[in-house]
C-alpha cells in the first residue's frame, strides 16, 4: 500500500497543492488507509525534528546577510568593479553582468536575489548602451543561476542537511562548477558578440569617484592582510610540497609577508589610474564576505552556521559603519523578508524529513533502484538519464523543493553505484539550479521578466543559447568528477 | 454574499492583527538568534568558555520564528506550488480547483493541529531541557528549566494560525467563485519574499 505514496504525491503536486502540504498529505493519507494512523505521530515528530536543527540555521542567516548586502548598496560597487575589468571588451556589459553574478554569488546563496539586484541595475544600463532588452534580461537570468552554485548556497545547505552530508564539502565542491558556468557564459557572449556586433563599453563609468576616509583606511588594511594571507598560503603550500623545514612561528611569517604585500600593492598602484584604484578599493569591503565565510570554514575556526552568523554581523558592520548606506530603520523590513522567506523553506525541509521517513519505510527506493538498474548498469549512462530527468523536473519545480524531494530518492541509488555523494550532490544542485532559468516554470525567468518589463516568452527564447552552454557544463561536471571534487579533496573535506 | 463577507471581515481583521504581531516577534527571534550564535563564537574564542545553552536557545528561537511568521508567508502566497494547471484552466474550473486544493490543505492542517497538540501535551513535552533555563536566579529567585513543550508549542501555534489563514483563503475563494472578486480587500504586503 505504502508504495502508492509516490504517485499520489506526484498527482497532488501536479494539480497545484503547495509542496509542503503534498509532502505531508501523501504519506499521511496512506498511513491512515494502511491502518497505521499511530505512525502519524511519528510523521509529525519528524516534521518537528526536521526544523529543530542547528546546521539548518545557516539558511535564514545567509538569507539575512544577502538581504543586508543587497540593501546596503553593495550591488553597485560590484558592478562598477566588474566593469573596470571587463567593460572595454566587445559585449562588455554582458561580461560585466556575468562577472558581477560570480562575485555576487560569494555574498548570497540565492539566484532570485541575484536577478533582482543585478537586473535592476544592469538591464537598463545595457539597454542604454545598445543591447536589446530581451538579451539583457536573458544574460541576467542565465548568469544568476551561478548564485546558488558558488558558496554560500541555500540549496546546498538544504541538501546537506536532508542527506546528512557536510555543508563545507558541498560549498567547496561548488566553487569550480560555478566559475565554469560563468566562463562558459562569457565564451557564449564572445561568440555572439562577433555575430551580432555587440557594443563595447567603457572601463570606468563614474569618473572622479570618491571614497570616505574610513572606508579607504579599512580597504587599505583589508587588502594587505588578504594579500599577505595569500602569500602565506602559497608559502605553506610550497613548504609542504618540498618538505622544507623552517622553524618560524606562523604569525611571524605572516608579519614578514605584510610589508611585502604592501610593496606589491604600491607597485600595482603606480600602474593604474586613480579611478580604477578607487573602484577596486570600494569593492574590497563587500568582497571580504566570501573570504571570511570560506576562510573560517576551511581553517576550521567555525561551523557553517557560525560562519553565516558572522556574515550577518560583517554585513551589518559594513553597511552601517563603513559604507553608511543603511540605517537602523532599514533593518526591520530586511529581517522580516528573511524571516518570511526562510520560514516557508524551513517548513518545507521539516515536511521533507517527515516524507523521507516514509520513503524509507516503503519499498519505493528498492523498486526504483531495480527499475533504474534495469535501464542500464553503466553508471555513466544512468547519470546521463538522471540529468535529463532532473532537467525536466527543474523546468517545473523550484530548485529547493525539487532537491528536497529527489535527494532522498535518488541519492542512495547513485551512491550505491559508486558515485561519490558529494559529486552527486553537485550534479543535482547545478542541474536543478539551472532549472530555475528554464521555461516554462523558471522562477528566475519570471523575476527577469518583471525587472526588465519584457514578456516571459521573449526572455525564454533569448535565453536558449545560454541554457545550451549551461547544459554542456552540467555534462562536464557529471562526467569529470575532478571538476567538483578537487577542491574538497585537496582541503581534506572529502576522503 | 453578505453572510460570507460578514464571516470574512472579522477573520481578516484577526489575521491582519495577529500575523503582524507574529511578524514582529519573528523579527525579534531572528535578531536574537544571530546574537546568540555570535555570542557563542565570542565566548569560545575570546573567553575560552562556550556556554552550553546558546545553540539550543537559537534553535528554540528558530522554531518560534517559523511558527509565528510562516502563516504570513502562506497568506501572501509564499508557499511553493506548481500552478500550471490552475493557469491553464478557465476561470470557473480554476477557481473550483483552488478551492479543492485549499480543502486538502485544510485537512492536512487540522491533522497537524491535532498531532501538534498531542505532541505538546505528551510525556516528553512535560520533560525539561538540560541546558535552557529562565535565569530567575539572577533576580534572586530560582532558575526554571525550560519545558520541552515550550518549544513544541511553536509549531502547534504555527499550525493553528495556518489553519485560520487557510479558512480565510477559502472564504475569499468562495466569494471569488460567486463573482464578488472586485469587492475583496487586497492581501498584499510589500515585504513578500520568495523562498529560493
Interface residues (C-beta under 8 A of the other chain):
Chain A: X12 X13 X14 X15 X16 X17 X18 X19 X20 X21 X24 X25 X28 X40 X41 X43 X44 X45 X47 X48 X51 X52 X53 X54 X56 X57 X60 X61 X64 X110 X111 X112 X148 X154 X155 X301 X302 X305 X306 X309 X310 X312 X313 X332 X333 X335 X336 X337 X338 X339 X340 X341 X342 X343 X344 X345 X346 X347 X348 X396 X397 X398 X399 X400 X401 X436 X440 X441 X443
Chain B: X23 X26 X27 X29 X30 X31 X33 X34 X37 X38 X40 X41 X45 X55 X58 X59 X62 X63 X65 X66 X69 X70 X72 X73 X74 X76 X78 X79 X80 X81 X82 X83 X84 X85 X86 X97 X98 X100 X101 X104 X105 X107 X108 X109 X111 X112 X115 X116 X118 X119 X151 X152 X155 X158 X190 X191 X192 X193 X194 X195 X196
